């Protein structure tokens, strides 16, 4: 099978965990939903496009920063622009009885290298490449301010792994591939959502976060250049 | 030729065969007692044995042995030093054995960790040695071992080893404990050229019965009870003097057993009784100074006994809890001790005598023993309700497996008590007067208080003989004094002995009057047991005088709340007979959870339990676990003057080449030491001896004892050496 391989770099990144409300904790690698979001943004998609993902990578260090967070005090508040982009010249104010702000500790990953494989219809992959080649905006992965540099994009052949091979990067390995006796940290990663009664209902994927150097489990895949691939579906 | 051991020049195959012999021995002797080990598990254990040392075939290891036995070294390009236990796993042809996933993991972990190392397996180094060295010699190794080896190397097992078994693995965890623990037992026994189990057919029950018959004793209720429940866990509450030891031995009967007691001296005493009075030879002794003891006792086989005891292969082993029941710490290698419980019975005597932290450890131990299929007996004079509740709460004792008995003689009254709302010093007149015509025992809570009393009495220069016994004499003086107090008691000489709680448990004496400082009830009732031990009280006079004011050792030795509650509980018995049933009920009341609220006793107990419940396994080394357990607060010291007297012995011992002689000299030196609390020692210690005695310190303090006269206070912290010394 063919897949699009992306090598990405970020100076800093925070892939915030959804329920980390006192401290903005980050996942160690972008969850599938975040990567999926970036690709959909590249494609300017307005609906879900079917695809499979494999996420691997590493970072140099973790650091702390502050970020202003907005808190809603009531369930129903007057309209509030979620994105302030483009309105910074206009004066914007909010009702302190309804909204409050607080600086919050934010965990940042520093110097992140990512290796992403995307498997989708050929036409979709080609559109992604086109978007990368002709894009006019910067791209980000995770938070808006965490810019991403695309160091490589390449269509590669992916096959089943038959040799024994050790992981070159840290990786999310889906649960069905994992041997129970491989040491890992379990995560439940968001993948995509449906809107049910006006609320996003997330489909989750159970994965293990596995250290580099670990021997890849049976059933994994490998691309033509010898990079391991762990598709999430 | 592949060597496994340098001392014996044994090959790997020869060593492995020794293990297989032991495997057979264990299976034939205790196979049906190991209820958790089914045929499949025996087979896994056999495979683990076959392959456990195969990694020793690597050239670096072989050259290490060759150097030691002065044989020509082998040529090699591979110089990585990788522990053989990790390498062994890499050569096992798992695919040929038709194992389930879990069995594969069990085998991997049993072999991979049959030695515990400080360093984790390093995949790159393991890969290097397996590929460039062992794989190349594959055929020679297979031929030497007569075993199939792996066709194609895989290094997945290294990742598997990194995910160690924990309690959260559920039932497989206990399988792992047994598999690895039994492998280690068998391996260690084989390395020592000993059988993994000795004296299998000995039956201590037979010896006890014969001994009792010879003495024309009949089994009493307690003994009949335990003898008829040899297949159950047993909890008995019985007062001292009921023949508890015999009843425990009758319960043990034909099984392998570990007999634990809080005090080394009482362990030695019981060992002596069984070994020499009953003539039972399949008994071993294991505690921190057991070798000294055995050698001193002129036991001919003391080395063999010590070795077999350490290997836990003895049929009946007398030991302290810190030697064998510390596995709740999950130190690296804990599996061996726990696995040896699986085909054995363990007796815990006097559980109330342990401090709450250790009691928590014992409760956790019992929980784990139950999991691996061992059986236990708790026997005690008083069982704190708190402990009993915890045992029930954790389902360690249940109706199906456990029987419960209470054996108390409340017919014969031994003690009438009088409480004094005074300090013990105010009782001096009284006990001096009584000591003119009888034997008076005075027990106080601290050494300092004992010395004070002794000095005051000595100054009074009365006609009454006064003696002192506490823990801060040198080992040999203390032993001498312990003999003296027994002889004094037997000879029915009149006089006073001033002692600390030291005499509570270990010394078998029977005085006419007891004057004591208040202490928590369990301790207090033990003290009562030294007075009218074998007699019945007549008349209206009180033989027990308890002083409740300004008692020493609170809160440093005893919890204040416990002492206060104890006084309250005792008030109702003022001037009355205190019979055995009342004692047990009072202690039960004192140690109810409700009553203990807010005490350091309860806090320590609960903190310790919660620690054991949440401990990360394999974090600790065995030594650390032992250190946590022992009273690390005490250090052995030698007073300066005594040191000067024996300095030449220390030199001699260092020079001595004959190890038997060395042990003898070493004992001579240890005899001169005194165990004192670290905080006391810190004030007066000036130097530390050099190796191998670097655990002993020299203290610049006076030591006052005259063996000829039997007089002296022992160590004197208050009087430092004179400047002219």
Interface residues (C-beta under 8 A of the other chain):
Chain A: X164 X166 X179 X180 X181 X182 X183 X213 X214 X215
Chain B: X101 X105 X123 X154 X155 X156 X158 X159 X160 X162 X163
